[in-house]
């Protein structure tokens, strides 16, 4: 895989960490990218654990599924040598939508509950769409949305795990970028607030999308 593709996927992974920091810390304890966490939260909320909003997590889960379905229908199936044009458009529209949500949040100020649900749903749509959009270029070491399997593969295939240490750089970078994105999002929230953290996350997302698009064009030359 071209290095620019790898860089783009890593940037999208960082944006996932930043967006999840925004949704969890500033949108009432919900993930819009990490659906494993939301499934767990829904289970906790269903048995009455305090402080976990059931509706918000269900909304995020539905949004992610909708985004993945719509993006999957637009982009199609199969592994390709370059990023499909449809994937590029899905990513760019997702970035624009994230920036638009930041503007909406800035104008509105304090968010009423309905606005929180709307932003949560649409951010989850963006994240679900992103996953399906990058699927055609394929990289099992950098999934852009979760790092659980990446971390497991990193440990299992390491020398200590009896492997040969293959692809350890990409796998380690994916884990690090997710963490750095989350740290950046949390830091911006504490300094300037949720809307600015969403702007920062959206800019990383757009940078990743543009990097992937440029990488695709290079493969055509």
Secondary structure, 3 states (H helix, E strand, C coil): CCHHHHHHHHHHHHHHHHHHHHHHHHCCCCCCCCHHHHHHHHHHHHCCCCCCCHHHHHHHHHHHHHHHHHHHHHHCCCCCCCCCHHHHHHHHHHHHHHHHHHHHHHHHCCCCHHHHHHHHHHHHHHHHHHHHHHHCCCCCCCCCCCCHHHHHHHHHCCCCCCCCCCCHHHHHHHHHHHHHHHHHHHHHHHHHCHHHHHHHHHHHHHHHHHHHHHHHHHHHC
